[in-house]
Amino acid sequence: MKIEKKIWPKYFDKVVSGDKTFEIRLADFECKPVDVLILREWDPETKKYTGRVIEKEITYVAKTKDIAFWPKDDVDKYGYQIIALKSAFKDLALKRRSIRAYKPDDVSDAVINDILSTSILAPSAGNLQAWEFILVKNAERKKKIASACFEQDFIMEAPIVIVVCANRKKSGSKYGKRGEEFYAVADACIVSAYIQLAAADRGLGSVWVGAFNNGALKEILKLPDYVEPVAVLPLGYPAEEGHEKNRMSLNQVLHNEEF
Ligand SMILES: Cc1cc2nc3c(=O)[nH]c(=O)nc-3n(C[C@H](O)[C@H](O)[C@H](O)COP(=O)(O)O)c2cc1C
C-alpha cells in the first residue's frame, strides 16, 4: 500500500541525505512494514507543495499512547528522544549470504524497483552502464531457466528471478574489443553484486547462479546476440539462513607490491 504524507523542507532534506531514518506521526492511519510512505515536501510558510517527493518503504512501526517504561519523574525531567540507527556497510556485507530456499511471499514491484534503482548507482566503464535486466515471474519460464542452469531447481521457488546481462554493443561502441569482451561483463558483474547487497538490505535472499548453458538461456530470454547473460539472481524472502561466512585469511591472497 502507498500512503501519502506532507513533510517540511528541513525534514525532507534529512530524509534525502539518509540522516533521518524515522518518522513520528499520529497513529491516525494504518501502515505496516513493506507499505511505502510517499513524502511530499510542503512549505509551511507558503502553505504549498514544493514539487519534491521521496518514497520510502516502511520497515518497522512502533505504536504507543504512553510509554510506561521509564518513571514519570524522569520523563518529566528529560523528555523522550527518538534515535535513528544506521546500519554499517560491514553489517550488510555479513548479512548477505547465498540463499537457495525462498518463501512463496510475493516481492512487491516497489521493492524490486527500489533495489534496481539503488543498484544502478554502481560504477561502470565510461559510465556506459552496459547492463540489462530481465525480470522473470512466470512459473513456466522460471522452470526453463532452472533447467538451463543445469537443473538448479531452487530457482523455480523464487518469486522473482533477475537475469543480469552484459550489453557488449554498448561498451564496444566506445571501447572496441576491450569493451565487448571485458568492460560490459565487468559492468554487469558489479551491478549484480549491488543487487545482492541491496536485496539483503531489504531482508531479501538471493544467490548468484553462474552455472548455466549460455545458448539455452539466451533462447529462453530472447536475448539478441550482443546481449550476454552474466548472472541469474533468484530473489525472495529467505526460507533458510544460509551458510556462515567461510573465507580464506587475507594474507593468503594479499600481495605487497608484487605477486
Ligand atoms: C560467479 C559466481 C557464480 C556462482 N554460481 C553459483 C551457482 O551456479 N549455483 C549456486 O548455487 N551458487 C553459485 N554461486 C554462489 C557461491 O557458491 C557463493 O557466493 C559462495 O559459496 C560464497 O557464499 P556466500 O555467498 O553465502 O558468502 C556463484 C557465485 C558467483 C560469484
The ligand as a MOL file (V3000), in Angstrom:
LIG
                    3D

  0  0  0     0  0            999 V3000
M  V30 BEGIN CTAB
M  V30 COUNTS 31 33 0 0 0
M  V30 BEGIN ATOM
M  V30 1 C 30.3460 -16.0340 -10.4390 0
M  V30 2 C 29.5660 -16.8370 -9.4250 0
M  V30 3 C 28.9080 -17.9950 -9.8340 0
M  V30 4 C 28.1410 -18.7230 -8.9100 0
M  V30 5 N 27.3990 -19.7820 -9.3630 0
M  V30 6 C 26.5860 -20.4420 -8.4990 0
M  V30 7 C 25.7090 -21.4500 -8.9940 0
M  V30 8 O 25.6230 -21.7400 -10.1820 0
M  V30 9 N 24.9040 -22.0760 -8.0860 0
M  V30 10 C 24.9130 -21.7690 -6.7610 0
M  V30 11 O 24.1390 -22.3740 -6.0020 0
M  V30 12 N 25.7260 -20.7920 -6.2600 0
M  V30 13 C 26.5630 -20.1130 -7.1090 0
M  V30 14 N 27.3340 -19.0740 -6.6380 0
M  V30 15 C 27.2950 -18.7060 -5.1930 0
M  V30 16 C 28.5690 -19.1160 -4.4350 0
M  V30 17 O 28.5580 -20.5070 -4.2400 0
M  V30 18 C 28.6350 -18.3590 -3.0890 0
M  V30 19 O 28.6420 -16.9730 -3.3180 0
M  V30 20 C 29.8680 -18.7340 -2.2780 0
M  V30 21 O 29.8250 -20.0910 -1.8790 0
M  V30 22 C 30.0340 -17.8680 -1.0160 0
M  V30 23 O 28.9140 -17.9640 -0.1540 0
M  V30 24 P 28.0760 -16.6670 0.3010 0
M  V30 25 O 27.5350 -16.0510 -0.9760 0
M  V30 26 O 26.9820 -17.1870 1.1920 0
M  V30 27 O 29.0080 -15.7280 1.0010 0
M  V30 28 C 28.1040 -18.3390 -7.5360 0
M  V30 29 C 28.7510 -17.1680 -7.1430 0
M  V30 30 C 29.4570 -16.4150 -8.0780 0
M  V30 31 C 30.0840 -15.1140 -7.6320 0
M  V30 END ATOM
M  V30 BEGIN BOND
M  V30 1 1 1 2
M  V30 2 1 2 3
M  V30 3 2 2 30
M  V30 4 2 3 4
M  V30 5 1 4 5
M  V30 6 1 4 28
M  V30 7 2 5 6
M  V30 8 1 6 7
M  V30 9 1 6 13
M  V30 10 2 7 8
M  V30 11 1 7 9
M  V30 12 1 9 10
M  V30 13 2 10 11
M  V30 14 1 10 12
M  V30 15 2 12 13
M  V30 16 1 13 14
M  V30 17 1 14 15
M  V30 18 1 14 28
M  V30 19 1 15 16
M  V30 20 1 16 17
M  V30 21 1 16 18
M  V30 22 1 18 19
M  V30 23 1 18 20
M  V30 24 1 20 21
M  V30 25 1 20 22
M  V30 26 1 22 23
M  V30 27 1 23 24
M  V30 28 2 24 25
M  V30 29 1 24 26
M  V30 30 1 24 27
M  V30 31 2 28 29
M  V30 32 1 29 30
M  V30 33 1 30 31
M  V30 END BOND
M  V30 END CTAB
M  END
